[in-house]
Amino acid sequence: MSEVYITRLSKYFPGNPISNDEMEDFLGYVNGTPSKAKSLILRNNGIKTRYYALDKNSVPTETNASITAKAVEALLDDDFTKQDIEVLSCGTTSADQIQPSHASMVHGELKPEKSYEVNSATGLCNSGMNALQYGYMSVKSGNSNNAVCVGSERFSAWMTADKFNEEAENLKQLEERPIIAFKREFLRWMLSDGAGAFLLENKPRNGGVNLRIEFIDFYSYAHELEACMYSGAEKQDDGSLKSWAEYPAQEWLNQSIFALKQDTKLLGENILKKGAQALRTSFDKHNLKTEEIDYVLAHISSNFFKDGLKEEFAALDMDFPAEKWFYNLSEVGNIGAASIYIALEELVNSGKLKQGEKVLLCIPESGRFSYSCALLTVV
């Protein structure tokens, strides 16, 4: 079995950073009215800027596939070109279409003069880590000498006002307040667009920071908990999800069936506790000690969870000092599957890392409560 190293990292953001005051200029106003929930949600999540692949008419400027391809291209130079890629593994929540697969579309966007092995990981935030694990296992097993792994999102096109106006109009006709449900609006003020990419190889490269992947672990608690974050479905009274395919087509608009929704009560009750439980399982499995870790990169959807996450970890004997945590949520927003890629790229390029240091990655997915973690060593 080969060792596997992250030898290059890159990121790509569409457009310029967008401030809180500008958000509805790009996303539009549902029912022509400024959101009343926006300020509360932004105050709690602490996000100051984010990126949208939209113009001010809410017209998309880039696809998820093109955003992903640009992150891949940022990895490349004369020493490693698109012709050298063996495996392309892409994870996203927000693919441009149901079929073909996202990685196939990215391969087409790159237009190399060769065939790739491609893998598409779907789901929510962990899809980026699923993509990373596929590449890791390919290189580690000797199936390939390298793999390019990418996490990406283009959430903005899901969040424009026109996706919700039909529901607001329907509520008005029913003589109800034409305000979309909080579970639908909640995520409009948190999500961002962008992509991050890693090059994985079976030996380190000279002249830069290399990160050896020690392990990647995954844990799902779907056997215990119902869905918390979902799209293309509606939650029923018994906690089950009713698929979009079971609704008349008109209801897709009337109920914003394809909107990304979050059960915030279920989120608050479980997301941190299960995350700490998952990480404790990995620490026991690999006989890790807290003092061995030099940096903790935890993907969080909101700064509201920062203190709580630290406390939940500490309650299970994983008390990381404040100076070991690395966050960039306030500056880039919640980019789902791309978040951990972009955070690690920023840490590597900060110049802080020293040989022998260990970096812990922690990623929650509230979809039906699944978690991943990875340990990296600077070499």
C-alpha positions as a Python dict, from the first residue, in 0.01 Angstrom:
ca = {
    (1, 'M'): (0, 0, 0),
    (2, 'S'): (134, 342, -97),
    (3, 'E'): (152, 646, 123),
    (4, 'V'): (-75, 923, -4),
    (5, 'Y'): (17, 1292, -1),
    (6, 'I'): (-173, 1610, -74),
    (7, 'T'): (94, 1781, -282),
    (8, 'R'): (-99, 2079, -422),
    (9, 'L'): (-405, 2274, -314),
    (10, 'S'): (-613, 2537, -493),
    (11, 'K'): (-940, 2729, -468),
    (12, 'Y'): (-1167, 2930, -692),
    (13, 'F'): (-1439, 3183, -609),
    (14, 'P'): (-1677, 3332, -868),
    (15, 'G'): (-1684, 3711, -872),
    (16, 'N'): (-1607, 3942, -581),
    (17, 'P'): (-1696, 3908, -212),
    (18, 'I'): (-2057, 4010, -145),
    (19, 'S'): (-2143, 4188, 180),
    (20, 'N'): (-2451, 4126, 393),
    (21, 'D'): (-2612, 4447, 266),
    (22, 'E'): (-2574, 4336, -97),
    (23, 'M'): (-2717, 3986, -70),
    (24, 'E'): (-3071, 4060, -183),
    (25, 'D'): (-2937, 4270, -472),
    (26, 'F'): (-2815, 3938, -615),
    (27, 'L'): (-3067, 3687, -476),
    (28, 'G'): (-3371, 3911, -521),
    (29, 'Y'): (-3662, 3990, -290),
    (30, 'V'): (-3921, 3719, -228),
    (31, 'N'): (-4268, 3868, -287),
    (32, 'G'): (-4088, 4198, -358),
    (33, 'T'): (-4025, 4246, 16),
    (34, 'P'): (-3699, 4255, 215),
    (35, 'S'): (-3657, 3954, 441),
    (36, 'K'): (-3742, 4001, 807),
    (37, 'A'): (-3548, 3691, 912),
    (38, 'K'): (-3226, 3785, 730),
    (39, 'S'): (-3076, 4011, 999),
    (40, 'L'): (-3142, 3760, 1278),
    (41, 'I'): (-2989, 3472, 1084),
    (42, 'L'): (-2684, 3677, 983),
    (43, 'R'): (-2632, 3801, 1337),
    (44, 'N'): (-2620, 3443, 1461),
    (45, 'N'): (-2409, 3293, 1183),
    (46, 'G'): (-2146, 3569, 1187),
    (47, 'I'): (-2087, 3557, 810),
    (48, 'K'): (-1969, 3891, 671),
    (49, 'T'): (-1899, 3811, 305),
    (50, 'R'): (-1967, 3529, 60),
    (51, 'Y'): (-1952, 3459, -316),
    (52, 'Y'): (-2228, 3416, -574),
    (53, 'A'): (-2206, 3301, -935),
    (54, 'L'): (-2484, 3552, -1013),
    (55, 'D'): (-2520, 3901, -1152),
    (56, 'K'): (-2750, 4161, -997),
    (57, 'N'): (-3040, 4038, -1209),
    (58, 'S'): (-3008, 3697, -1038),
    (59, 'V'): (-2879, 3549, -1366),
    (60, 'P'): (-2612, 3277, -1319),
    (61, 'T'): (-2268, 3372, -1445),
    (62, 'E'): (-2105, 3028, -1408),
    (63, 'T'): (-2207, 2665, -1366),
    (64, 'N'): (-2096, 2437, -1087),
    (65, 'A'): (-1899, 2239, -1348),
    (66, 'S'): (-1712, 2550, -1466),
    (67, 'I'): (-1637, 2660, -1108),
    (68, 'T'): (-1501, 2312, -1035),
    (69, 'A'): (-1293, 2305, -1353),
    (70, 'K'): (-1135, 2640, -1266),
    (71, 'A'): (-1029, 2510, -924),
    (72, 'V'): (-871, 2208, -1097),
    (73, 'E'): (-694, 2430, -1349),
    (74, 'A'): (-547, 2632, -1060),
    (75, 'L'): (-360, 2316, -955),
    (76, 'L'): (-190, 2282, -1292),
    (77, 'D'): (137, 2409, -1440),
    (78, 'D'): (405, 2282, -1677),
    (79, 'D'): (512, 2017, -1425),
    (80, 'F'): (162, 1877, -1382),
    (81, 'T'): (-85, 1930, -1663),
    (82, 'K'): (-440, 1812, -1725),
    (83, 'Q'): (-286, 1537, -1939),
    (84, 'D'): (-119, 1395, -1626),
    (85, 'I'): (-441, 1352, -1426),
    (86, 'E'): (-539, 986, -1379),
    (87, 'V'): (-844, 1009, -1150),
    (88, 'L'): (-1089, 1299, -1119),
    (89, 'S'): (-1310, 1271, -809),
    (90, 'C'): (-1569, 1545, -747),
    (91, 'G'): (-1810, 1600, -461),
    (92, 'T'): (-2097, 1848, -451),
    (93, 'T'): (-2442, 1911, -308),
    (94, 'S'): (-2550, 2136, -592),
    (95, 'A'): (-2479, 1966, -925),
    (96, 'D'): (-2607, 2152, -1230),
    (97, 'Q'): (-2831, 1863, -1333),
    (98, 'I'): (-2963, 1534, -1201),
    (99, 'Q'): (-2781, 1342, -1477),
    (100, 'P'): (-2512, 1311, -1616),
    (101, 'S'): (-2286, 1292, -1311),
    (102, 'H'): (-2108, 1604, -1192),
    (103, 'A'): (-1757, 1463, -1245),
    (104, 'S'): (-1842, 1374, -1605),
    (105, 'M'): (-1949, 1734, -1665),
    (106, 'V'): (-1628, 1865, -1509),
    (107, 'H'): (-1422, 1626, -1725),
    (108, 'G'): (-1601, 1768, -2030),
    (109, 'E'): (-1539, 2123, -1910),
    (110, 'L'): (-1164, 2059, -1874),
    (111, 'K'): (-1138, 1917, -2228),
    (112, 'P'): (-818, 1716, -2179),
    (113, 'E'): (-688, 1510, -2467),
    (114, 'K'): (-739, 1187, -2276),
    (115, 'S'): (-985, 977, -2077),
    (116, 'Y'): (-1000, 1003, -1698),
    (117, 'E'): (-1135, 770, -1437),
    (118, 'V'): (-1414, 984, -1288),
    (119, 'N'): (-1606, 959, -964),
    (120, 'S'): (-1902, 1170, -851),
    (121, 'A'): (-1985, 1188, -481),
    (122, 'T'): (-2328, 1327, -395),
    (123, 'G'): (-2499, 1419, -71),
    (124, 'L'): (-2428, 1730, 136),
    (125, 'C'): (-2114, 1859, 309),
    (126, 'N'): (-1951, 1516, 329),
    (127, 'S'): (-1965, 1470, -47),
    (128, 'G'): (-1636, 1660, -69),
    (129, 'M'): (-1478, 1421, 180),
    (130, 'N'): (-1631, 1123, -1),
    (131, 'A'): (-1458, 1248, -315),
    (132, 'L'): (-1132, 1281, -122),
    (133, 'Q'): (-1159, 930, 18),
    (134, 'Y'): (-1215, 783, -329),
    (135, 'G'): (-898, 949, -455),
    (136, 'Y'): (-709, 849, -141),
    (137, 'M'): (-808, 484, -174),
    (138, 'S'): (-720, 480, -545),
    (139, 'V'): (-367, 609, -487),
    (140, 'K'): (-314, 408, -167),
    (141, 'S'): (-414, 81, -332),
    (142, 'G'): (-186, 141, -629),
    (143, 'N'): (-478, 172, -869),
    (144, 'S'): (-341, 514, -970),
    (145, 'N'): (-36, 732, -917),
    (146, 'N'): (-242, 1047, -867),
    (147, 'A'): (-593, 1175, -819),
    (148, 'V'): (-744, 1522, -832),
    (149, 'C'): (-1019, 1561, -571),
    (150, 'V'): (-1257, 1856, -564),
    (151, 'G'): (-1534, 1988, -345),
    (152, 'S'): (-1758, 2252, -502),
    (153, 'E'): (-2092, 2429, -471),
    (154, 'R'): (-2309, 2667, -669),
    (155, 'F'): (-2587, 2721, -419),
    (156, 'S'): (-2679, 3073, -527),
    (157, 'A'): (-2893, 2965, -822),
    (158, 'W'): (-3104, 2761, -578),
    (159, 'M'): (-3165, 3064, -358),
    (160, 'T'): (-3292, 3330, -600),
    (161, 'A'): (-3630, 3488, -526),
    (162, 'D'): (-3801, 3341, -832),
    (163, 'K'): (-3765, 2992, -675),
    (164, 'F'): (-3991, 3103, -389),
    (165, 'N'): (-4226, 3362, -542),
    (166, 'E'): (-4477, 3101, -658),
    (167, 'E'): (-4506, 2967, -304),
    (168, 'A'): (-4549, 3321, -165),
    (169, 'E'): (-4820, 3392, -425),
    (170, 'N'): (-4996, 3068, -340),
    (171, 'L'): (-4997, 3157, 29),
    (172, 'K'): (-5147, 3495, -56),
    (173, 'Q'): (-5428, 3329, -250),
    (174, 'L'): (-5496, 3109, 53),
    (175, 'E'): (-5519, 3429, 260),
    (176, 'E'): (-5213, 3338, 459),
    (177, 'R'): (-4911, 3558, 521),
    (178, 'P'): (-4699, 3540, 202),
    (179, 'I'): (-4380, 3460, 392),
    (180, 'I'): (-4183, 3148, 306),
    (181, 'A'): (-4125, 2905, 591),
    (182, 'F'): (-3820, 2963, 810),
    (183, 'K'): (-3690, 2614, 725),
    (184, 'R'): (-3665, 2729, 362),
    (185, 'E'): (-3535, 3080, 425),
    (186, 'F'): (-3276, 2984, 686),
    (187, 'L'): (-3018, 2863, 435),
    (188, 'R'): (-3059, 3158, 194),
    (189, 'W'): (-2846, 3369, 429),
    (190, 'M'): (-2571, 3114, 496),
    (191, 'L'): (-2465, 2950, 170),
    (192, 'S'): (-2191, 3051, -71),
    (193, 'D'): (-2038, 2942, -404),
    (194, 'G'): (-1687, 2820, -476),
    (195, 'A'): (-1456, 2521, -516),
    (196, 'G'): (-1140, 2379, -366),
    (197, 'A'): (-913, 2113, -515),
    (198, 'F'): (-635, 1883, -395),
    (199, 'L'): (-377, 1691, -594),
    (200, 'L'): (-307, 1353, -434),
    (201, 'E'): (12, 1164, -525),
    (202, 'N'): (203, 861, -401),
    (203, 'K'): (514, 1062, -316),
    (204, 'P'): (576, 1417, -191),
    (205, 'R'): (678, 1698, -425),
    (206, 'N'): (985, 1913, -376),
    (207, 'G'): (961, 2281, -303),
    (208, 'G'): (626, 2303, -125),
    (209, 'V'): (416, 2186, 167),
    (210, 'N'): (310, 1822, 146),
    (211, 'L'): (48, 1665, 370),
    (212, 'R'): (48, 1289, 427),
    (213, 'I'): (-302, 1149, 479),
    (214, 'E'): (-297, 926, 786),
    (215, 'F'): (-663, 824, 777),
    (216, 'I'): (-1014, 928, 671),
    (217, 'D'): (-1308, 804, 878),
    (218, 'F'): (-1685, 828, 825),
    (219, 'Y'): (-1978, 779, 1062),
    (220, 'S'): (-2352, 790, 993),
    (221, 'Y'): (-2627, 816, 1255),
    (222, 'A'): (-2918, 775, 1013),
    (223, 'H'): (-3019, 462, 1203),
    (224, 'E'): (-3094, 684, 1504),
    (225, 'L'): (-3210, 1018, 1361),
    (226, 'E'): (-3447, 1142, 1091),
    (227, 'A'): (-3350, 1377, 808),
    (228, 'C'): (-3256, 1730, 909),
    (229, 'M'): (-3146, 1895, 581),
    (230, 'Y'): (-3311, 1794, 256),
    (231, 'S'): (-3418, 1898, -92),
    (232, 'G'): (-3650, 1750, -351),
    (233, 'A'): (-3880, 1626, -77),
    (234, 'E'): (-4111, 1737, 203),
    (235, 'K'): (-4093, 1610, 558),
    (236, 'Q'): (-4403, 1433, 684),
    (237, 'D'): (-4548, 1429, 1035),
    (238, 'D'): (-4383, 1094, 1109),
    (239, 'G'): (-4038, 1231, 1012),
    (240, 'S'): (-4023, 1049, 678),
    (241, 'L'): (-3952, 1229, 349),
    (242, 'K'): (-4203, 1234, 65),
    (243, 'S'): (-4020, 1246, -269),
    (244, 'W'): (-4072, 1517, -531),
    (245, 'A'): (-4173, 1238, -770),
    (246, 'E'): (-4483, 1170, -559),
    (247, 'Y'): (-4613, 1530, -589),
    (248, 'P'): (-4807, 1677, -881),
    (249, 'A'): (-4580, 1902, -1086),
    (250, 'Q'): (-4765, 2220, -979),
    (251, 'E'): (-4686, 2143, -615),
    (252, 'W'): (-4315, 2159, -694),
    (253, 'L'): (-4366, 2536, -721),
    (254, 'N'): (-4644, 2584, -467),
    (255, 'Q'): (-4442, 2420, -191),
    (256, 'S'): (-4088, 2501, -316),
    (257, 'I'): (-4024, 2127, -314),
    (258, 'F'): (-3674, 2161, -458),
    (259, 'A'): (-3563, 2427, -209),
    (260, 'L'): (-3288, 2325, 31),
    (261, 'K'): (-3454, 2307, 374),
    (262, 'Q'): (-3331, 2261, 730),
    (263, 'D'): (-3507, 2143, 1045),
    (264, 'T'): (-3334, 2388, 1279),
    (265, 'K'): (-3467, 2230, 1601),
    (266, 'L'): (-3332, 1889, 1506),
    (267, 'L'): (-3005, 2054, 1401),
    (268, 'G'): (-2951, 2229, 1734),
    (269, 'E'): (-3031, 1919, 1938),
    (270, 'N'): (-2795, 1680, 1760),
    (271, 'I'): (-2531, 1829, 1531),
    (272, 'L'): (-2265, 1899, 1795),
    (273, 'K'): (-2322, 1600, 2023),
    (274, 'K'): (-2307, 1348, 1740),
    (275, 'G'): (-2003, 1523, 1594),
    (276, 'A'): (-1814, 1488, 1922),
    (277, 'Q'): (-1924, 1124, 1948),
    (278, 'A'): (-1793, 1051, 1598),
    (279, 'L'): (-1458, 1217, 1662),
    (280, 'R'): (-1418, 1038, 1995),
    (281, 'T'): (-1469, 709, 1809),
    (282, 'S'): (-1188, 799, 1567),
    (283, 'F'): (-956, 904, 1850),
    (284, 'D'): (-1011, 572, 2024),
    (285, 'K'): (-977, 375, 1700),
    (286, 'H'): (-640, 533, 1618),
    (287, 'N'): (-521, 577, 1978),
    (288, 'L'): (-489, 954, 1930),
    (289, 'K'): (-423, 1208, 2204),
    (290, 'T'): (-547, 1567, 2194),
    (291, 'E'): (-199, 1708, 2255),
    (292, 'E'): (-75, 1544, 1933),
    (293, 'I'): (-296, 1773, 1721),
    (294, 'D'): (-155, 2110, 1613),
    (295, 'Y'): (-450, 2247, 1409),
    (296, 'V'): (-821, 2170, 1410),
    (297, 'L'): (-1018, 2263, 1096),
    (298, 'A'): (-1385, 2206, 1169),
    (299, 'H'): (-1643, 2286, 905),
    (300, 'I'): (-1931, 2471, 1071),
    (301, 'S'): (-2237, 2622, 905),
    (302, 'S'): (-2258, 2908, 1154),
    (303, 'N'): (-2024, 3080, 1401),
    (304, 'F'): (-2307, 3023, 1647),
    (305, 'F'): (-2170, 2668, 1687),
    (306, 'K'): (-1807, 2759, 1764),
    (307, 'D'): (-1818, 2762, 2142),
    (308, 'G'): (-2061, 2473, 2163),
    (309, 'L'): (-1844, 2252, 1945),
    (310, 'K'): (-1537, 2321, 2158),
    (311, 'E'): (-1737, 2238, 2471),
    (312, 'E'): (-1878, 1913, 2329),
    (313, 'F'): (-1530, 1799, 2224),
    (314, 'A'): (-1391, 1889, 2567),
    (315, 'A'): (-1668, 1692, 2738),
    (316, 'L'): (-1532, 1381, 2570),
    (317, 'D'): (-1169, 1454, 2667),
    (318, 'M'): (-1077, 1632, 2343),
    (319, 'D'): (-1015, 1983, 2476),
    (320, 'F'): (-831, 2172, 2202),
    (321, 'P'): (-696, 2515, 2305),
    (322, 'A'): (-851, 2812, 2121),
    (323, 'E'): (-526, 2885, 1931),
    (324, 'K'): (-540, 2546, 1757),
    (325, 'W'): (-873, 2613, 1581),
    (326, 'F'): (-870, 2754, 1227),
    (327, 'Y'): (-1187, 2905, 1075),
    (328, 'N'): (-1261, 3115, 765),
    (329, 'L'): (-1644, 3101, 765),
    (330, 'S'): (-1689, 3474, 826),
    (331, 'E'): (-1499, 3564, 510),
    (332, 'V'): (-1616, 3299, 262),
    (333, 'G'): (-1953, 3175, 394),
    (334, 'N'): (-2073, 2818, 409),
    (335, 'I'): (-1957, 2649, 87),
    (336, 'G'): (-2079, 2303, 182),
    (337, 'A'): (-1869, 2031, 20),
    (338, 'A'): (-1594, 2283, -67),
    (339, 'S'): (-1555, 2436, 279),
    (340, 'I'): (-1290, 2204, 421),
    (341, 'Y'): (-1088, 2214, 97),
    (342, 'I'): (-1078, 2593, 99),
    (343, 'A'): (-1000, 2616, 470),
    (344, 'L'): (-706, 2376, 433),
    (345, 'E'): (-579, 2562, 125),
    (346, 'E'): (-580, 2886, 324),
    (347, 'L'): (-401, 2727, 621),
    (348, 'V'): (-131, 2578, 398),
    (349, 'N'): (-75, 2909, 220),
    (350, 'S'): (-65, 3103, 548),
    (351, 'G'): (294, 2985, 597),
    (352, 'K'): (215, 2867, 952),
    (353, 'L'): (265, 2494, 904),
    (354, 'K'): (586, 2324, 1015),
    (355, 'Q'): (721, 1981, 933),
    (356, 'G'): (582, 1710, 1159),
    (357, 'E'): (272, 1906, 1262),
    (358, 'K'): (-64, 1731, 1252),
    (359, 'V'): (-383, 1880, 1110),
    (360, 'L'): (-725, 1741, 1201),
    (361, 'L'): (-1021, 1787, 964),
    (362, 'C'): (-1376, 1753, 1104),
    (363, 'I'): (-1683, 1772, 880),
    (364, 'P'): (-2046, 1737, 989),
    (365, 'E'): (-2334, 1671, 752),
    (366, 'S'): (-2675, 1749, 893),
    (367, 'G'): (-2861, 1577, 607),
    (368, 'R'): (-2928, 1273, 823),
    (369, 'F'): (-2637, 1328, 1058),
    (370, 'S'): (-2319, 1185, 911),
    (371, 'Y'): (-1966, 1290, 997),
    (372, 'S'): (-1615, 1253, 863),
    (373, 'C'): (-1272, 1331, 996),
    (374, 'A'): (-919, 1302, 862),
    (375, 'L'): (-570, 1336, 1005),
    (376, 'L'): (-287, 1489, 802),
    (377, 'T'): (83, 1517, 881),
    (378, 'V'): (303, 1793, 737),
    (379, 'V'): (608, 1634, 566),
}
